[in-house]
Amino acid sequence: MIDNDIISIQVEREIVRLYKSFLAILEQTKVDHKIMTNKINKYTSPDFAENIDYLTKERQEATRKLVLDNGNDSARSISAFLNMFDFKLNEEKVKQASEQKRVIVKRFTTSMPIQTLE
C-alpha cells in the first residue's frame, strides 16, 4: 500500500536525520576536546595532556558505531511495527497542512527502498 510506504519513508528519513545530528554533535565534541587538550598541552606538559586525553580515535569510532547501530536498530524496529498497520492518507489534512505552510507537500515518489547505513 502506497500510504504505508510514504509513512515508512518519512519515519526512516527522520531517524537518519536524528542520528546524523548525533554524529555532528560527536564531531563538535571532538573539536572542543582537541582545543582543550591543546590548552592543557600549552599550560602544563605534553605528557600530562596525553595522559588525560580520554577521547581517543578508538573511543570516537566506537561511539560513532554505537550511534549508527542504534539508529539502524531503531529504523528496523519502527519499520517492523508500522508494517502491522494499514494507513490511509487523509488528502484533506495534507491539503490543509500545505496551505498553512506547516508541511510542504510537493509530491511523493516511490522507487527504490531507502538504504540504511550499516
FIZA-215097 format. One line per 4 residues: number of its first residue (from 0); for each residue x, y, z of N, C-alpha, C, O, CB. Coordinates in Angstrom, 3 decimals, always signed. Each point is the difference from the previous one (the first is absolute). Glycine has a CB too. Example, Ala and Ser with C-alpha at 12.3 -4.5 7.8 and 13.67 -1.06 7.14 Angstrom:
FIZA-215097
0> +13.190,-5.690,+7.800,-0.890,+1.190,+0.000,+0.900,+1.200,+0.000,+1.036,-0.019,+0.665,-2.928,-1.154,+0.581  +1.542,+2.223,-1.966,+0.820,+1.190,+0.060,-0.770,+1.090,+0.730,+0.509,+1.108,+0.169,+0.675,-1.736,-2.314
END
This chain:
FIZA-215097
0> +0.856,-1.185,+0.000,-0.856,+1.185,+0.000,+0.900,+1.246,+0.000,+0.920,+0.105,+0.812,-2.793,-1.351,+0.431  +1.607,+2.165,-2.139,+0.864,+1.178,-0.177,+0.010,+0.905,+1.232,+1.028,+0.601,+0.313,-1.491,-0.704,-2.762  -0.681,+0.210,+3.160,-0.035,+0.852,+1.193,+0.957,-0.527,+1.072,+0.669,+0.783,+0.674,-3.061,-0.174,-1.183  +2.457,-1.924,+0.665,+0.948,-0.589,+0.952,+1.432,+0.280,-0.417,+0.852,+0.270,+0.847,-2.508,-2.060,-0.311
4> +1.930,+1.728,-1.840,+1.350,+0.296,-0.493,+0.390,+1.438,+0.318,+1.134,+0.263,+0.402,-1.436,-1.948,-2.235  -0.626,+2.607,+1.657,+0.270,+1.415,+0.286,+0.348,+0.170,+1.470,+0.954,+0.704,+0.333,-2.521,+0.009,-2.174  +0.815,-1.342,+2.713,+0.252,+0.108,+1.439,+1.360,-0.610,+0.342,+0.780,+0.601,+0.739,-3.265,-0.690,-0.274  +2.767,-1.079,-0.987,+1.285,-0.655,+0.281,+1.176,+0.838,-0.485,+1.002,+0.131,+0.703,-2.132,-2.350,-0.871
8> +1.013,+2.782,-1.022,+1.070,+0.834,-0.552,+0.223,+1.229,+0.874,+1.141,+0.356,+0.293,-1.697,-1.161,-2.610  -0.531,+1.455,+2.733,+0.136,+1.203,+0.818,+0.593,-0.310,+1.368,+0.841,+0.749,+0.496,-2.783,+0.237,-1.699  +1.510,-2.084,+1.813,+0.550,-0.388,+1.302,+1.489,-0.302,-0.131,+0.799,+0.413,+0.840,-3.038,-1.341,-0.138  +2.606,+0.209,-1.757,+1.413,-0.315,-0.218,+0.825,+1.274,-0.183,+1.094,+0.119,+0.552,-1.757,-2.306,-1.593
12> +0.140,+3.133,+0.269,+0.705,+1.271,-0.198,+0.236,+0.720,+1.323,+1.087,+0.523,+0.244,-2.111,-0.341,-2.516  +0.007,-0.157,+3.116,+0.126,+0.694,+1.280,+1.001,-0.692,+0.914,+0.749,+0.666,+0.714,-3.105,+0.116,-0.941  +2.375,-2.097,+0.212,+0.967,-0.729,+0.816,+1.418,+0.283,-0.497,+0.906,+0.238,+0.798,-2.619,-2.043,-0.330  +1.900,+1.779,-1.785,+1.319,+0.297,-0.572,+0.416,+1.426,+0.357,+1.152,+0.241,+0.362,-1.580,-1.856,-2.261
16> -0.514,+2.564,+1.798,+0.290,+1.390,+0.364,+0.427,+0.087,+1.467,+0.924,+0.739,+0.342,-2.587,+0.074,-2.065  +0.989,-1.567,+2.578,+0.325,+0.008,+1.428,+1.397,-0.537,+0.257,+0.776,+0.619,+0.728,-3.193,-0.900,-0.204  +2.749,-0.868,-1.113,+1.326,-0.496,+0.324,+1.103,+0.738,-0.733,+1.150,-0.041,+0.439,-2.168,-2.152,-0.015  +0.714,+2.865,-1.520,+1.004,+0.879,-0.608,+0.274,+1.195,+0.917,+1.129,+0.483,+0.082,-1.874,-1.190,-2.399
20> -0.296,+1.176,+3.003,+0.226,+1.102,+0.937,+0.850,-0.462,+1.181,+0.812,+0.768,+0.516,-3.003,+0.262,-1.197  +2.010,-2.277,+1.112,+0.849,-0.543,+1.067,+1.454,-0.089,-0.462,+0.918,+0.279,+0.771,-2.878,-1.583,+0.132  +2.164,+0.918,-2.156,+1.362,-0.066,-0.526,+0.626,+1.391,-0.092,+1.197,+0.160,+0.236,-1.817,-2.221,-1.522  -0.185,+3.060,+0.944,+0.503,+1.379,-0.040,+0.388,+0.467,+1.400,+1.010,+0.683,+0.172,-2.458,-0.199,-2.178
24> +0.657,-0.846,+2.993,+0.328,+0.337,+1.393,+1.302,-0.680,+0.409,+0.838,+0.605,+0.669,-3.290,-0.344,-0.121  +2.620,-1.506,-0.946,+1.235,-0.721,+0.301,+1.201,+0.698,-0.633,+1.048,+0.127,+0.632,-2.341,-2.279,-0.491  +1.146,+2.602,-1.380,+1.092,+0.710,-0.675,+0.325,+1.311,+0.714,+1.172,+0.347,+0.146,-1.864,-1.380,-2.328  -0.323,+1.756,+2.623,+0.241,+1.247,+0.726,+0.684,-0.271,+1.336,+0.877,+0.753,+0.424,-2.879,+0.273,-1.535
28> +1.599,-2.091,+1.757,+0.642,-0.388,+1.255,+1.472,-0.307,-0.229,+0.848,+0.351,+0.820,-3.028,-1.260,+0.027  +2.482,+0.254,-1.963,+1.394,-0.306,-0.347,+0.805,+1.289,-0.173,+1.125,+0.103,+0.487,-1.866,-2.241,-1.610  +0.163,+3.114,+0.431,+0.676,+1.285,-0.209,+0.217,+0.707,+1.344,+1.098,+0.481,+0.281,-2.141,-0.284,-2.586  +0.003,-0.138,+3.122,+0.114,+0.642,+1.317,+1.060,-0.687,+0.860,+0.787,+0.653,+0.686,-3.205,+0.014,-0.821
32> +2.419,-1.985,+0.082,+0.969,-0.772,+0.779,+1.431,+0.308,-0.464,+0.897,+0.159,+0.829,-2.620,-1.983,-0.489  +1.934,+1.907,-1.631,+1.331,+0.299,-0.546,+0.463,+1.392,+0.443,+1.164,+0.193,+0.350,-1.641,-1.677,-2.343  -0.436,+2.439,+1.975,+0.338,+1.358,+0.466,+0.444,-0.043,+1.462,+0.989,+0.627,+0.378,-2.650,+0.378,-2.006  +0.920,-1.751,+2.438,+0.339,-0.084,+1.418,+1.321,-0.722,+0.219,+0.808,+0.447,+0.815,-3.237,-0.432,-0.268
36> +2.674,-1.112,-1.247,+1.280,-0.702,+0.196,+1.177,+0.850,-0.482,+1.095,-0.089,+0.555,-2.282,-2.113,-0.815  +0.971,+3.015,-0.758,+1.058,+0.917,-0.434,+0.313,+1.031,+1.077,+1.166,+0.324,+0.227,-1.883,-0.647,-2.601  -0.313,+0.840,+3.040,+0.224,+0.950,+1.099,+0.739,-0.669,+1.151,+0.918,+0.579,+0.581,-2.993,+0.668,-1.234  +1.663,-2.477,+0.978,+0.663,-0.731,+1.080,+1.459,-0.245,-0.350,+0.888,+0.137,+0.842,-3.062,-1.228,-0.215
40> +2.406,+0.730,-1.872,+1.365,-0.222,-0.480,+0.837,+1.277,+0.137,+1.163,-0.050,+0.402,-2.016,-1.700,-2.009  +0.258,+2.871,+1.276,+0.696,+1.291,+0.045,+0.325,+0.416,+1.438,+1.096,+0.492,+0.268,-2.273,+0.176,-2.383  +0.236,-0.862,+3.037,+0.176,+0.514,+1.358,+0.561,-1.019,+0.987,+0.379,+0.363,+1.114,-2.247,+1.157,-1.589  +1.924,-2.771,+0.087,+0.595,-1.000,+0.903,+1.133,-0.698,-0.749,+1.060,+0.583,-0.226,-3.270,-0.932,+1.474
44> +1.975,-0.882,-1.621,+1.029,-0.728,-0.751,-0.671,-0.910,-1.025,-1.151,-0.400,+0.177,+2.732,+0.480,+1.807  -0.861,-0.405,-3.054,-0.558,-0.914,-1.010,-0.350,-1.372,+0.584,-0.991,-0.614,-0.394,+2.332,+1.812,-1.337  -0.524,-1.667,+2.667,-0.286,-1.301,+0.623,-1.308,+0.030,+0.778,-0.815,-0.918,-0.097,+3.268,+0.479,+0.248  -2.642,+1.490,+0.612,-1.235,+0.130,+0.771,-1.209,+0.070,-0.937,-1.010,-0.662,+0.239,+2.274,+1.846,+1.602
48> -1.162,-0.395,-2.891,-1.098,+0.130,-0.966,-0.318,-1.347,-0.635,-1.167,-0.346,-0.186,+1.839,+2.723,-0.271  +0.358,-3.128,+0.128,-0.215,-1.315,-0.615,-0.633,-0.986,+0.978,-0.855,-0.800,-0.380,+2.811,+1.223,-1.114  -1.532,-0.361,+2.752,-0.512,-0.928,+1.010,-1.480,+0.224,+0.326,-0.705,-0.950,+0.341,+3.003,+0.853,+0.598  -2.769,+1.328,-1.039,-1.407,+0.255,+0.328,-0.903,+0.014,-1.236,-1.199,+0.256,+0.107,+1.977,+1.053,+1.860
52> -0.205,-1.582,-3.126,-0.772,-0.002,-1.244,-0.893,-1.244,-0.044,+0.454,-1.087,-0.358,+1.385,+2.376,-0.839  -3.083,-1.122,+1.557,-0.945,-1.122,+0.052,-0.701,-0.238,-1.333,-0.534,-1.087,-0.220,+0.199,+1.571,+2.631  +0.323,+0.497,-3.301,-0.747,-0.122,-1.250,+0.957,-0.438,-1.114,+0.323,+0.755,-0.917,-1.982,+1.032,+1.663  +2.088,-3.026,-0.621,+0.935,-0.551,-0.977,-0.728,-0.295,-1.311,-1.230,+0.013,-0.054,+2.630,-1.002,+1.912
56> -0.635,+0.727,-2.901,-0.599,-0.370,-1.290,-0.868,-1.248,+0.144,-1.079,-0.084,-0.587,+3.044,+1.094,-0.615  -1.494,-1.962,+1.974,-0.752,-1.238,+0.217,-1.332,+0.285,+0.690,-1.034,-0.553,-0.374,+3.193,-0.723,+0.521  -2.121,+2.154,+0.873,-1.225,+0.358,+0.725,-0.974,+0.738,-0.917,-1.208,-0.230,+0.057,+2.516,+0.362,+2.090  -0.779,+0.755,-2.991,-0.842,+0.733,-0.952,-0.670,-0.958,-0.978,-1.199,+0.110,-0.259,+2.703,+1.891,+0.469
60> -0.740,-2.932,-0.749,-0.554,-0.962,-0.963,-1.024,-0.916,+0.664,-1.024,-0.325,-0.602,+3.174,+0.400,-0.688  -1.881,-0.490,+2.516,-0.949,-0.858,+0.722,-1.311,+0.745,+0.248,-1.080,-0.573,-0.142,+3.000,-0.648,+1.237  -1.824,+2.492,-0.725,-1.205,+0.807,+0.234,-0.756,+0.220,-1.298,-1.227,-0.090,-0.028,+2.347,+1.224,+1.959  -0.400,-0.848,-3.004,-0.620,+0.181,-1.319,-0.745,-1.271,-0.414,-1.128,+0.063,-0.488,+2.945,+1.575,-0.162
64> -1.177,-2.785,+0.850,-0.624,-1.280,-0.345,-1.260,-0.236,+0.831,-1.004,-0.488,-0.519,+3.257,-0.432,-0.103  -2.204,+1.264,+1.903,-1.185,-0.149,+0.856,-1.165,+0.858,-0.505,-1.141,-0.460,-0.037,+2.646,-0.017,+1.995  -1.218,+1.713,-2.344,-1.042,+0.885,-0.518,-0.626,-0.605,-1.252,-1.224,-0.054,-0.122,+2.425,+2.060,+1.066  -0.364,-2.460,-1.871,-0.512,-0.586,-1.242,-0.767,-1.296,+0.262,-1.078,-0.207,-0.558,+2.996,+1.236,-0.676
68> -1.375,-1.887,+2.069,-0.683,-1.261,+0.311,-1.352,+0.229,+0.664,-0.992,-0.639,-0.352,+3.217,-0.450,+0.591  -2.256,+2.006,+0.725,-1.261,+0.289,+0.684,-1.016,+0.637,-0.948,-1.190,-0.305,+0.076,+2.452,+0.589,+2.069  -0.808,+0.591,-3.029,-0.894,+0.593,-0.989,-0.576,-1.040,-0.934,-1.198,+0.006,-0.283,+2.499,+2.088,+0.420  -0.454,-2.986,-0.617,-0.470,-1.064,-0.888,-0.945,-0.962,+0.720,-1.005,-0.428,-0.567,+3.139,+0.619,-0.725
72> -1.813,-0.526,+2.529,-0.887,-0.868,+0.784,-1.368,+0.645,+0.203,-1.030,-0.665,-0.114,+3.030,-0.303,+1.272  -2.005,+2.267,-0.857,-1.262,+0.716,+0.182,-0.802,+0.025,-1.296,-1.214,-0.201,+0.017,+2.276,+1.606,+1.767  -0.398,-1.161,-2.896,-0.687,+0.033,-1.300,-0.640,-1.350,-0.298,-1.152,-0.065,-0.428,+2.775,+1.799,-0.405  -0.875,-2.809,+1.058,-0.550,-1.343,-0.253,-1.163,-0.312,+0.928,-1.010,-0.561,-0.426,+3.263,-0.190,-0.336
76> -2.111,+1.112,+2.021,-1.042,-0.282,+0.990,-1.289,+0.758,-0.314,-1.090,-0.572,+0.029,+2.869,+0.177,+1.690  -1.644,+1.682,-2.018,-1.181,+0.811,-0.318,-0.631,-0.471,-1.301,-1.225,-0.042,-0.113,+2.228,+2.006,+1.315  -0.188,-2.317,-2.176,-0.513,-0.493,-1.275,-0.792,-1.291,+0.200,-1.079,-0.160,-0.569,+3.025,+1.221,-0.621  -1.422,-1.968,+1.985,-0.708,-1.254,+0.280,-1.324,+0.276,+0.712,-1.011,-0.644,-0.281,+3.213,-0.572,+0.424
80> -2.186,+2.164,+0.766,-1.227,+0.354,+0.713,-1.021,+0.622,-0.947,-1.175,-0.365,+0.033,+2.505,+0.709,+2.064  -0.892,+0.594,-2.944,-0.919,+0.658,-0.930,-0.598,-0.967,-1.006,-1.113,+0.214,-0.481,+2.422,+1.865,+0.755  -0.578,-3.148,-0.599,-0.516,-0.989,-0.948,-1.198,-0.769,+0.527,-0.658,-0.714,-0.756,+2.939,+0.516,-0.135  -2.571,+0.335,+2.173,-1.173,-0.652,+0.576,-1.287,+0.783,-0.265,-1.092,-0.472,+0.317,+2.572,-0.492,+1.444
84> -1.355,+2.152,-2.338,-1.146,+0.878,-0.202,-0.214,+0.273,-1.487,+0.918,-0.103,-0.813,-0.512,+1.148,+3.063  -1.627,-0.698,-2.569,-0.333,+0.498,-1.329,-0.441,+1.442,+0.166,-0.990,+0.278,+0.677,+0.315,-2.592,-1.536  +1.402,+3.226,+0.246,-0.281,+1.421,+0.114,-0.661,+0.504,-1.265,+0.235,-0.508,-1.097,+1.705,+0.790,+2.647  -2.770,+0.726,-1.372,-0.632,+0.656,-1.136,+0.294,+1.493,+0.125,-0.240,+0.607,+1.044,-1.607,-2.387,-1.219
88> +2.363,+2.354,-0.893,+0.331,+1.417,-0.022,-1.277,+0.820,-0.020,-0.890,-0.253,-0.812,+3.052,-0.225,-0.383  -2.258,+1.459,+2.084,-1.147,+0.895,+0.033,+0.339,+1.200,-0.889,+0.667,+0.940,+0.433,-1.353,-1.692,+1.934  +0.227,+0.702,-3.586,+0.329,+1.025,-0.998,-0.390,+1.406,+0.470,+0.714,+0.966,-0.271,-1.025,-2.687,-1.522  -0.806,+1.834,+2.488,-0.470,+1.309,+0.463,+0.978,+0.602,+1.013,+0.305,+1.191,-0.061,-2.691,-1.916,-0.326
92> +2.874,-0.097,+1.316,+0.963,+0.497,+0.989,+1.328,+0.363,-0.650,+0.644,+0.964,+0.415,-1.745,-2.371,+1.329  +1.516,+0.660,-2.747,+1.234,+0.332,-0.726,-0.177,+1.347,-0.687,+0.898,+0.841,+0.020,-0.362,-3.296,-0.376  -1.691,+2.648,-0.245,-0.286,+1.268,-0.693,+0.006,+1.161,+1.005,+0.599,+1.044,-0.258,-1.981,-2.278,-1.487  +0.717,+1.051,+2.882,-0.043,+1.047,+1.018,+1.397,+0.324,+0.526,+0.350,+1.168,+0.169,-2.655,-1.913,+0.458
96> +3.086,-0.277,-0.373,+1.353,+0.211,+0.526,+0.861,+0.748,-1.010,+0.768,+0.888,+0.371,-0.972,-2.980,+1.000  +0.078,+1.736,-2.647,+0.814,+0.680,-1.012,-0.452,+1.448,-0.187,+0.819,+0.874,-0.283,-0.441,-3.073,-0.869  -1.670,+2.453,+1.308,-0.505,+1.371,-0.104,+0.447,+0.848,+1.183,+0.214,+1.204,-0.144,-2.186,-2.053,-1.129  +2.113,+0.236,+2.425,+0.444,+0.721,+1.195,+1.521,+0.066,+0.074,+0.553,+0.580,+0.935,-2.629,-1.313,+0.252
100> +2.738,+0.157,-2.145,+1.459,-0.006,-0.108,+0.672,-0.660,+1.200,+1.167,+0.269,+0.286,-1.329,+1.807,-1.637  -0.566,-2.932,+2.049,+0.623,-0.780,+1.054,+0.775,-1.153,-0.619,+1.046,-0.413,+0.501,-2.875,+1.046,+1.117  +1.297,-1.132,-2.702,+0.629,-1.094,-0.719,-0.094,+0.335,-1.475,-1.069,+0.347,-0.503,+0.489,-2.065,+2.304  +1.686,+1.615,-2.479,-0.029,+0.223,-1.434,+0.009,-1.364,-0.668,+0.955,-0.766,+0.123,+0.240,+3.013,+0.069
104> -2.261,-2.528,-0.889,-0.121,-1.277,-0.683,-0.032,+0.278,-1.493,-0.980,+0.530,-0.523,-0.262,-1.590,+2.479  +2.314,+0.700,-2.632,+0.037,+0.203,-1.444,-0.460,-1.255,-0.701,-0.961,+0.026,-0.768,+2.829,+1.622,+1.001  -1.183,-2.751,+0.030,-0.398,-1.275,-0.558,+0.797,-1.090,+0.692,+1.072,+0.240,+0.556,-1.657,+0.812,-2.785  +0.052,-2.214,+2.182,+0.696,-1.156,+0.550,+0.417,-0.877,-1.164,-0.809,-0.326,-0.869,-0.504,+0.415,+3.050
108> +2.554,-0.460,-2.192,+0.498,-0.899,-1.025,+0.531,-1.231,+0.707,+0.866,+0.092,+0.870,-0.296,+1.817,-2.463  -1.090,-3.046,+1.214,+0.515,-1.222,+0.582,+0.693,-0.781,-1.108,-0.545,-0.218,-1.081,-1.283,+0.159,+2.859  +3.019,-0.340,-1.472,+0.750,-0.799,-0.950,+0.741,-1.062,+0.779,-0.598,-0.963,+0.480,+0.833,+2.897,-2.101  +1.057,-1.759,+1.743,+0.794,-0.962,+0.746,-0.136,+0.257,+1.495,-0.170,+1.149,+0.407,+1.780,-1.341,-2.328
112> -1.540,-0.845,+2.746,-0.067,+0.220,+1.447,+1.208,+0.798,+0.473,+1.071,-0.048,-0.605,-2.357,-2.094,+0.884  +1.099,+2.865,+0.798,+1.079,+0.790,+0.590,+1.022,-0.954,+0.601,-0.350,-0.960,+0.687,-1.217,+2.904,-0.208  +2.824,-1.665,-0.750,+1.082,-0.793,+0.545,+0.387,+0.559,+1.359,+0.087,+1.216,+0.170,+0.738,-1.794,-2.485  -0.595,-0.287,+3.271,+0.458,+0.447,+1.311,+1.502,-0.162,+0.080,+0.592,-0.805,-0.719,-2.792,+0.183,+1.775
116> +2.807,+1.391,-0.178,+1.432,-0.106,+0.209,+0.278,-1.207,+0.863,-0.444,-0.059,+1.146,+0.735,+2.546,-1.365  +0.422,-3.432,-0.302,+0.342,-1.192,+0.790,+1.449,-0.311,-0.124,+0.477,-0.968,+0.593,-2.746,+0.078,-0.896
END
